[in-house]
Amino acid sequence: MAEIESTRNAQKSPPAVPEAWIKTELARHEKRPYPMDFISALFTDFSEIHGDRAFGDDHAMACGMAFFHGEPVMVIGNLKGRTLKERVERKFGSPEPEGYRKALRCMKIAEKFGRPIFTFLDLAGAFPGLGAEERGQGEAIARNLLEMSRLKVPTIATITGEGGSGGALALAVADRVLMLENAIYSVISPEGCASIMWKDASKKQQAAAALRYTAIDVLRMGCVDDVLSEPVGGTQNDPAAAMAFVDDRLRHHLAELTAMPEAERLEKRYTKFRNIAQFYTVG
């Protein structure tokens, strides 16, 4: 009887929450520092550049010149907003084509003046609205992938929260891709994956585990170059400590890239992205 009762209790207990879903909730935590928080803390004299010189200025993307420990750099990051009004205005951090074209314009300015480029990402994906598609969302993302792959200046991308789909990749074709410990980096959201695979978005936890998009998973696949530790419980629990650690790692990677000959740096960037996530089956 005791064994039967034990079996019944085990059947009634809820299934364990996958670690990937725990990471997802931390990556989406409402108090987690956003890219602009990192930019404000780590860089000085930020001077924002507006507009893509073609259609308009995307409020979901911030680009500008700044100083990093006295060195002039270009900084780019998407903006989510804290209040509901800000989030609606910025489409919850999902850029439109103008945002990606503005980012690329700024990258070209940085290349012209020999300034390293830092990008910060926390977005579920590019904005999927009808207007964005009509104005060439896919082309804008593809253009960024192409142009970032051959920029002659050092580039460092940091995923601070969600790194979703091509919308994130359009800012992450960099010499070094860094990722916070509780961030996620994936081709699709767990809700979107569950809707496609099982026709049921409620299976998002199962999808999260299957996608293998946590920092350690994508590091093993070669999609990122460094995983940055966070305070216990997430960056939101001690932003100052998290910022200090990110600052240290950015300085480390920038020093390595700056010391590297341009041709070697470009070759390593090309090789890295050609070899990402390759799998071989041995008969």
GIZIHU-V379233 format. One record per residue. N is the residue number from 1. SS is DSSP state (h for helix, s for strand, l for the rest). Layout:
{{N & SS} {N & SS}}
This chain:
{{1 & l} {2 & h} {3 & h} {4 & h} {5 & h} {6 & h} {7 & h} {8 & h} {9 & h} {10 & h} {11 & h} {12 & h} {13 & l} {14 & l} {15 & l} {16 & l} {17 & l} {18 & l} {19 & h} {20 & h} {21 & h} {22 & h} {23 & h} {24 & h} {25 & h} {26 & h} {27 & h} {28 & l} {29 & l} {30 & l} {31 & l} {32 & l} {33 & l} {34 & l} {35 & h} {36 & h} {37 & h} {38 & h} {39 & h} {40 & h} {41 & h} {42 & h} {43 & l} {44 & s} {45 & s} {46 & s} {47 & s} {48 & s} {49 & s} {50 & l} {51 & l} {52 & l} {53 & l} {54 & l} {55 & l} {56 & l} {57 & l} {58 & l} {59 & l} {60 & l} {61 & s} {62 & s} {63 & s} {64 & s} {65 & s} {66 & s} {67 & s} {68 & s} {69 & l} {70 & l} {71 & s} {72 & s} {73 & s} {74 & s} {75 & s} {76 & s} {77 & s} {78 & s} {79 & l} {80 & l} {81 & l} {82 & l} {83 & l} {84 & h} {85 & h} {86 & h} {87 & h} {88 & h} {89 & h} {90 & l} {91 & h} {92 & h} {93 & h} {94 & l} {95 & l} {96 & l} {97 & h} {98 & h} {99 & h} {100 & h} {101 & h} {102 & h} {103 & h} {104 & h} {105 & h} {106 & h} {107 & h} {108 & h} {109 & h} {110 & h} {111 & h} {112 & h} {113 & h} {114 & l} {115 & l} {116 & s} {117 & s} {118 & s} {119 & s} {120 & s} {121 & s} {122 & s} {123 & s} {124 & l} {125 & l} {126 & l} {127 & l} {128 & l} {129 & l} {130 & h} {131 & h} {132 & h} {133 & h} {134 & h} {135 & l} {136 & l} {137 & h} {138 & h} {139 & h} {140 & h} {141 & h} {142 & h} {143 & h} {144 & h} {145 & h} {146 & h} {147 & h} {148 & h} {149 & h} {150 & l} {151 & l} {152 & l} {153 & l} {154 & l} {155 & s} {156 & s} {157 & s} {158 & s} {159 & s} {160 & s} {161 & s} {162 & s} {163 & s} {164 & s} {165 & h} {166 & h} {167 & h} {168 & h} {169 & h} {170 & l} {171 & l} {172 & l} {173 & l} {174 & l} {175 & l} {176 & s} {177 & s} {178 & s} {179 & s} {180 & s} {181 & l} {182 & l} {183 & l} {184 & s} {185 & s} {186 & s} {187 & l} {188 & l} {189 & l} {190 & h} {191 & h} {192 & h} {193 & h} {194 & h} {195 & h} {196 & h} {197 & h} {198 & l} {199 & l} {200 & l} {201 & h} {202 & h} {203 & h} {204 & h} {205 & h} {206 & h} {207 & h} {208 & h} {209 & h} {210 & h} {211 & h} {212 & l} {213 & l} {214 & s} {215 & h} {216 & h} {217 & h} {218 & h} {219 & h} {220 & h} {221 & l} {222 & l} {223 & l} {224 & l} {225 & l} {226 & s} {227 & s} {228 & s} {229 & l} {230 & l} {231 & l} {232 & l} {233 & l} {234 & l} {235 & h} {236 & h} {237 & h} {238 & l} {239 & h} {240 & h} {241 & h} {242 & h} {243 & h} {244 & h} {245 & h} {246 & h} {247 & h} {248 & h} {249 & h} {250 & h} {251 & h} {252 & h} {253 & h} {254 & h} {255 & h} {256 & h} {257 & h} {258 & h} {259 & h} {260 & l} {261 & l} {262 & h} {263 & h} {264 & h} {265 & h} {266 & h} {267 & h} {268 & h} {269 & h} {270 & h} {271 & h} {272 & h} {273 & h} {274 & h} {275 & h} {276 & l} {277 & l} {278 & l} {279 & l} {280 & l} {281 & l} {282 & l} {283 & l}}
